[in-house]
Amino acid sequence: MSRQGGELVVKIVLFVFLSGVFIFLGFFAGLIVSISGGAIFYAPLVLIATAVGVLFLAFFLFLPTRHRRKLYVSMLAIVVLGGLTTAGYEIREAYHHRIPVVSDQEVNMEPYRPFGDTGKLALLPEPSELTLTKDLPRLDGATALYPLYAAFAQAVYPRQEYDLYQSEVMVNTTPVAYKNLIEGQADIIFVAAPSEGQKAAARKQGKELKFTPIGREAFVFFVNASNPVSGLTTDQIRGIYSGEITRWSEVGGDGGSIRAFQRPEDSGSQSMLVRVMDGRELAKPPKEDVESGMGGIISRTADYRNYKNALGYTFLFYATEMVRNGNIRLLSIDGVKPERATIASGEYPLAAEFYAVTAGSDNPNVEKLIDWILSPQGQSLVEQTGYTPLFP
């Protein structure tokens, strides 16, 4: 074998060995960044860097020496470009995370637990006319209604510790509460009206849902506090969420596209939005890519993030009492502000009843508790908590 042939063989063996090392290190680094939450950006970056490294090695070993200066310059340009891309990504992420979020996850429910003595729950001025010491109905419900049914429990149930997620007084999201009721893990849930999916799930399990109205609440829309728009009409809301109206200038605001956030399917507020749409199809909501538990990427409905052009919605008590975000402003709907007086009078067009929902529990105290909730004492706690009672 000639000397040149021998050198080529050595280069090929060296290339195969070093390429294997690069690929192994790249795979290991990609795995690490995926597990640590970098799957969306850094895992592809590691893959590209590995490929570039293998190409650089090939060019370095097999290109004539006279071309190496160009190779070094090209490699330096790639490194600089990668650095600038990474810096741009981190700056964007820092800006994104700096913007306030309005979601169920930001409220600490611990202070609302029954008998927590935090002053967060409404109290009766006199002893309750109903006292339960055994066969306690298992309660669950929407996050925004937990302060209300926790007040019911504090008035009627025995003084003891009630874990937020494993007790007779639990707090979950609306979808989980409906699931627990249908599967027999809860006796009464306190929620808004169900979605079609939740009704179908109950029928599939052979359960008949019974809805007892216990109060009223306003469904509200809100914007960034700097947005000049102070109100929308119901038709404008339908136009925005169907995708027909896309810019704030179309509804009396400044220029800029409307970023209309939505809530996850089967949540109480999303079910209410569907009813507001009155049969019109919803446009696709803003999505965000997030890491799954195994380091992969899933796409989900994005939580409301308070961009200057954002539009979101929730229920009045949750927005004004539980979140208390001074960076958002509630909008008037059809010229009426969402206030207790306009809910009680029926002027506010997007007020709706919320319910104590049952599904055929054999607990003997379920009906007793619901009857008490509809009594003057129960309705007094509805009003004191911050909701609108059915019977003023």
C-alpha positions as CSV (number, residue, x, y, z in Angstrom):
1,M,0.0,0.0,0.0
2,S,1.3,3.4,-0.9
3,R,2.1,6.1,1.7
4,Q,-0.9,8.2,0.6
5,G,-3.2,5.2,0.8
6,G,-2.0,4.5,4.3
7,E,-2.7,8.1,5.4
8,L,-6.1,7.9,3.9
9,V,-6.9,4.8,5.8
10,V,-5.7,6.4,9.0
11,K,-7.9,9.4,8.4
12,I,-10.9,7.3,7.7
13,V,-10.4,5.3,10.9
14,L,-9.9,8.5,12.8
15,F,-12.9,10.1,11.3
16,V,-15.1,7.2,12.1
17,F,-13.9,7.0,15.7
18,L,-14.1,10.8,16.4
19,S,-17.5,11.0,14.7
20,G,-18.8,8.2,17.0
21,V,-17.5,10.2,20.0
22,F,-19.2,13.4,18.7
23,I,-22.5,11.6,18.1
24,F,-22.4,9.9,21.5
25,L,-21.6,13.2,23.3
26,G,-24.3,15.0,21.2
27,F,-26.9,12.3,22.1
28,F,-26.0,12.5,25.8
29,A,-26.1,16.3,25.8
30,G,-29.4,16.3,24.0
31,L,-30.9,13.9,26.5
32,I,-29.7,16.0,29.4
33,V,-31.1,19.3,28.0
34,S,-34.4,17.6,27.2
35,I,-34.8,16.2,30.7
36,S,-33.9,19.6,32.2
37,G,-36.5,21.4,30.2
38,G,-34.6,22.5,27.0
39,A,-36.2,20.2,24.5
40,I,-37.9,23.0,22.5
41,F,-34.7,25.0,21.6
42,Y,-31.6,23.4,23.0
43,A,-32.1,19.8,22.0
44,P,-32.4,20.8,18.2
45,L,-29.4,23.1,18.8
46,V,-27.3,20.3,20.2
47,L,-28.3,18.1,17.2
48,I,-27.3,20.8,14.8
49,A,-24.0,21.4,16.7
50,T,-23.2,17.7,16.5
51,A,-23.9,17.6,12.8
52,V,-21.7,20.7,12.2
53,G,-19.0,19.1,14.3
54,V,-18.9,16.0,12.3
55,L,-18.9,18.0,9.0
56,F,-16.0,20.1,10.3
57,L,-14.1,17.0,11.3
58,A,-14.6,15.6,7.8
59,F,-13.5,18.8,6.1
60,F,-10.5,19.1,8.4
61,L,-9.3,15.6,7.7
62,F,-9.9,15.3,4.0
63,L,-9.7,18.9,2.6
64,P,-6.3,20.0,1.3
65,T,-4.3,22.1,3.9
66,R,-4.6,25.2,1.7
67,H,-8.3,25.4,2.4
68,R,-8.2,25.2,6.1
69,R,-8.1,29.0,6.6
70,K,-11.5,29.2,4.9
71,L,-12.7,26.3,7.1
72,Y,-11.7,28.1,10.3
73,V,-13.4,31.3,9.2
74,S,-16.6,29.3,8.3
75,M,-16.5,27.5,11.6
76,L,-16.1,30.8,13.5
77,A,-19.0,32.3,11.6
78,I,-21.2,29.3,12.6
79,V,-20.2,29.6,16.2
80,V,-21.0,33.3,16.3
81,L,-24.3,32.7,14.6
82,G,-25.2,30.0,17.1
83,G,-24.2,32.3,20.0
84,L,-26.4,35.1,18.6
85,T,-29.3,32.7,18.1
86,T,-29.0,31.5,21.6
87,A,-28.8,35.0,23.0
88,G,-31.9,36.0,21.0
89,Y,-33.8,33.0,22.3
90,E,-32.9,33.7,25.9
91,I,-33.8,37.4,25.6
92,R,-37.2,36.4,24.0
93,E,-37.8,33.9,26.9
94,A,-36.9,36.5,29.5
95,Y,-39.4,39.0,28.0
96,H,-42.1,36.3,27.7
97,H,-41.7,35.2,31.3
98,R,-41.7,38.8,32.5
99,I,-45.2,39.3,31.4
100,P,-47.8,38.5,34.1
101,V,-50.0,35.4,33.7
102,V,-53.6,35.0,34.8
103,S,-54.3,31.3,35.5
104,D,-55.7,29.0,38.1
105,Q,-52.1,28.0,39.0
106,E,-51.2,31.4,40.5
107,V,-53.7,31.3,43.4
108,N,-52.7,29.8,46.7
109,M,-55.7,27.9,48.0
110,E,-54.3,27.1,51.4
111,P,-55.6,30.3,53.1
112,Y,-59.2,29.3,52.1
113,R,-59.2,25.9,53.8
114,P,-62.0,25.4,56.4
115,F,-61.0,26.3,59.9
116,G,-57.8,27.8,58.8
117,D,-58.5,30.9,60.8
118,T,-57.0,33.1,58.2
119,G,-60.0,35.5,57.9
120,K,-60.5,34.5,54.2
121,L,-63.8,32.7,54.6
122,A,-67.2,34.3,55.2
123,L,-68.7,33.6,58.6
124,L,-72.3,33.3,60.0
125,P,-73.1,35.8,62.8
126,E,-75.0,33.0,64.6
127,P,-74.7,29.2,64.9
128,S,-75.6,27.2,61.8
129,E,-79.1,25.7,61.7
130,L,-77.6,22.6,60.2
131,T,-74.7,20.7,61.9
132,L,-73.2,17.5,60.5
133,T,-70.9,15.3,62.5
134,K,-70.9,12.1,60.4
135,D,-71.7,11.0,56.8
136,L,-70.2,14.3,55.6
137,P,-70.9,14.8,51.9
138,R,-67.7,14.9,49.9
139,L,-67.4,18.3,48.2
140,D,-65.3,19.3,45.2
141,G,-65.5,22.0,42.7
142,A,-64.1,24.8,40.6
143,T,-61.1,26.8,41.9
144,A,-63.1,30.1,42.0
145,L,-65.9,28.5,44.0
146,Y,-63.7,26.9,46.7
147,P,-63.9,29.9,49.1
148,L,-67.7,29.6,49.0
149,Y,-68.1,25.9,49.6
150,A,-65.3,25.9,52.1
151,A,-67.3,28.5,54.0
152,F,-70.3,26.2,53.8
153,A,-68.2,23.4,55.3
154,Q,-66.8,25.6,58.0
155,A,-70.3,26.5,59.1
156,V,-71.8,23.0,59.0
157,Y,-68.9,20.4,59.3
158,P,-66.9,19.5,62.4
159,R,-63.7,21.3,63.1
160,Q,-60.9,19.2,61.7
161,E,-58.2,19.3,59.1
162,Y,-59.5,19.2,55.5
163,D,-56.7,18.5,53.0
164,L,-57.1,20.4,49.7
165,Y,-57.0,17.2,47.6
166,Q,-57.7,14.3,49.9
167,S,-60.6,15.0,52.2
168,E,-64.4,15.7,52.4
169,V,-63.7,19.3,51.2
170,M,-61.4,19.1,48.1
171,V,-60.6,21.7,45.5
172,N,-59.9,20.9,41.9
173,T,-60.5,22.4,38.5
174,T,-64.0,22.1,36.9
175,P,-63.0,19.1,34.6
176,V,-61.6,17.1,37.5
177,A,-64.6,17.9,39.8
178,Y,-67.0,16.6,37.1
179,K,-64.8,13.5,36.7
180,N,-64.8,12.9,40.4
181,L,-68.6,13.3,40.6
182,I,-69.3,11.0,37.7
183,E,-66.8,8.3,39.1
184,G,-68.3,8.5,42.6
185,Q,-65.4,10.2,44.3
186,A,-67.5,13.3,45.2
187,D,-71.1,13.7,46.4
188,I,-71.6,17.4,45.5
189,I,-69.6,19.6,43.2
190,F,-69.8,23.4,42.9
191,V,-69.3,24.4,39.3
192,A,-70.6,26.3,36.3
193,A,-72.8,24.5,33.8
194,P,-71.2,21.5,32.1
195,S,-69.8,21.2,28.6
196,E,-71.2,18.8,26.1
197,G,-68.3,16.5,26.8
198,Q,-69.1,16.4,30.5
199,K,-72.7,15.6,29.8
200,A,-71.7,12.8,27.5
201,A,-69.3,11.4,30.1
202,A,-72.1,11.3,32.6
203,R,-74.5,9.5,30.2
204,K,-71.8,7.0,29.4
205,Q,-71.5,6.1,33.1
206,G,-75.3,5.9,33.4
207,K,-75.3,8.9,35.7
208,E,-78.0,11.6,35.7
209,L,-76.7,15.0,36.8
210,K,-78.9,17.1,38.9
211,F,-78.2,20.9,38.9
212,T,-79.4,23.0,41.8
213,P,-78.7,26.8,41.2
214,I,-77.2,28.3,44.4
215,G,-76.0,31.8,43.2
216,R,-75.2,34.0,40.2
217,E,-71.9,35.3,38.9
218,A,-70.7,37.5,36.0
219,F,-68.6,36.1,33.2
220,V,-66.1,38.9,32.5
221,F,-63.6,39.8,29.8
222,F,-60.4,41.7,30.5
223,V,-57.6,43.4,28.8
224,N,-54.2,44.9,29.6
225,A,-54.7,48.0,31.7
226,S,-53.0,50.1,29.1
227,N,-55.5,49.1,26.4
228,P,-57.8,52.0,25.6
229,V,-60.8,49.7,24.8
230,S,-63.1,49.9,27.8
231,G,-66.0,47.8,26.5
232,L,-67.2,45.4,23.9
233,T,-70.5,44.2,22.6
234,T,-71.6,40.6,22.7
235,D,-71.5,40.5,18.9
236,Q,-67.9,41.9,18.9
237,I,-66.9,39.1,21.3
238,R,-68.4,36.5,19.0
239,G,-66.6,38.1,16.1
240,I,-63.2,38.1,17.9
241,Y,-63.5,34.6,19.2
242,S,-64.7,33.2,15.8
243,G,-61.7,34.9,14.1
244,E,-63.8,37.4,12.1
245,I,-62.4,40.4,14.0
246,T,-58.7,40.3,14.3
247,R,-57.5,43.8,15.1
248,W,-58.2,46.2,18.0
249,S,-58.8,49.0,15.6
250,E,-62.0,47.2,14.5
251,V,-63.5,47.6,17.9
252,G,-62.4,51.2,18.7
253,G,-58.8,50.5,19.9
254,D,-55.4,51.2,18.7
255,G,-53.8,49.2,15.8
256,G,-52.4,45.8,16.5
257,S,-53.7,42.2,16.3
258,I,-55.9,40.8,19.0
259,R,-54.4,38.0,21.0
260,A,-57.6,36.3,22.2
261,F,-56.7,33.7,24.8
262,Q,-58.9,30.8,25.6
263,R,-59.1,28.3,28.5
264,P,-58.7,24.5,28.3
265,E,-61.7,22.5,27.0
266,D,-64.2,21.5,29.7
267,S,-63.1,24.3,32.1
268,G,-66.0,26.2,33.5
269,S,-65.0,29.5,31.8
270,Q,-64.5,27.8,28.4
271,S,-67.9,26.1,28.6
272,M,-69.3,29.6,29.3
273,L,-67.5,31.0,26.3
274,V,-69.1,28.3,24.1
275,R,-72.5,29.4,25.4
276,V,-71.7,33.0,24.7
277,M,-70.7,32.1,21.1
278,D,-74.3,30.8,20.6
279,G,-73.4,28.2,18.0
280,R,-70.6,30.1,16.3
281,E,-67.4,28.1,15.9
282,L,-64.4,29.1,18.0
283,A,-61.2,30.1,16.3
284,K,-58.1,28.1,17.3
285,P,-56.6,29.6,20.5
286,P,-53.0,30.6,21.1
287,K,-50.9,27.5,21.9
288,E,-47.7,27.0,23.6
289,D,-45.2,24.2,23.3
290,V,-44.3,22.7,26.7
291,E,-42.1,19.9,27.9
292,S,-43.9,16.7,28.7
293,G,-42.9,14.6,31.7
294,M,-40.6,12.4,29.6
295,G,-38.7,15.4,28.0
296,G,-40.8,15.4,24.8
297,I,-42.8,18.4,23.5
298,I,-46.6,18.7,23.7
299,S,-48.8,21.6,22.6
300,R,-51.5,23.0,24.9
301,T,-53.8,26.0,25.2
302,A,-51.7,28.8,26.5
303,D,-52.5,30.5,29.8
304,Y,-53.5,34.1,29.5
305,R,-50.3,36.2,29.4
306,N,-50.9,40.0,29.8
307,Y,-49.5,41.3,26.5
308,K,-50.6,44.8,25.5
309,N,-52.8,43.3,22.8
310,A,-54.2,40.4,24.9
311,L,-57.9,39.6,25.6
312,G,-59.0,37.1,28.3
313,Y,-62.0,36.0,30.3
314,T,-62.9,34.5,33.7
315,F,-65.5,34.9,36.4
316,L,-65.8,38.2,38.4
317,F,-65.0,36.9,41.9
318,Y,-61.9,35.0,40.7
319,A,-60.6,38.1,38.9
320,T,-61.4,40.7,41.6
321,E,-60.9,38.7,44.8
322,M,-58.6,35.8,44.2
323,V,-56.2,37.1,41.6
324,R,-56.4,40.8,42.2
325,N,-54.2,41.6,39.2
326,G,-53.8,45.4,38.9
327,N,-52.4,45.0,35.4
328,I,-55.7,44.0,33.9
329,R,-59.0,45.9,33.4
330,L,-62.5,44.4,33.2
331,L,-64.5,45.4,30.2
332,S,-68.1,46.6,30.0
333,I,-70.3,44.3,27.9
334,D,-73.1,45.9,25.8
335,G,-72.4,49.1,27.8
336,V,-72.9,47.5,31.2
337,K,-70.2,47.1,33.8
338,P,-69.8,43.8,35.6
339,E,-70.8,44.7,39.2
340,R,-72.8,43.1,41.9
341,A,-75.7,45.5,41.4
342,T,-75.9,44.8,37.6
343,I,-75.7,41.0,38.2
344,A,-78.5,41.2,40.7
345,S,-80.7,43.4,38.5
346,G,-80.1,41.3,35.4
347,E,-78.7,44.2,33.5
348,Y,-75.3,42.6,32.9
349,P,-75.8,40.4,29.9
350,L,-73.3,37.6,30.7
351,A,-74.4,36.8,34.3
352,A,-75.0,33.1,34.8
353,E,-76.1,30.8,37.6
354,F,-73.6,28.4,39.2
355,Y,-74.7,25.1,40.7
356,A,-74.5,22.4,43.3
357,V,-74.4,19.3,41.1
358,T,-75.1,15.8,42.3
359,A,-75.2,12.4,40.5
360,G,-77.3,10.1,42.7
361,S,-75.2,9.8,45.9
362,D,-76.7,7.6,48.6
363,N,-75.3,9.9,51.3
364,P,-78.3,10.8,53.5
365,N,-76.9,14.3,54.2
366,V,-76.6,15.5,50.6
367,E,-80.1,16.9,50.2
368,K,-80.0,18.3,53.8
369,L,-76.8,20.3,52.9
370,I,-78.2,21.6,49.6
371,D,-81.5,22.7,51.3
372,W,-79.4,24.6,53.9
373,I,-77.3,26.3,51.1
374,L,-80.6,27.6,49.7
375,S,-81.8,28.8,53.1
376,P,-81.2,32.4,54.3
377,Q,-78.0,31.3,56.2
378,G,-76.5,29.6,53.1
379,Q,-77.5,32.5,50.8
380,S,-75.9,34.9,53.3
381,L,-72.6,33.1,52.9
382,V,-73.0,33.3,49.1
383,E,-73.4,37.1,49.4
384,Q,-70.6,37.6,52.0
385,T,-68.2,35.6,49.9
386,G,-68.7,38.0,47.0
387,Y,-71.2,36.2,44.8
388,T,-74.8,37.2,44.0
389,P,-77.3,35.2,46.0
390,L,-80.4,33.8,44.3
391,F,-82.6,35.2,47.1
392,P,-81.5,38.7,48.2
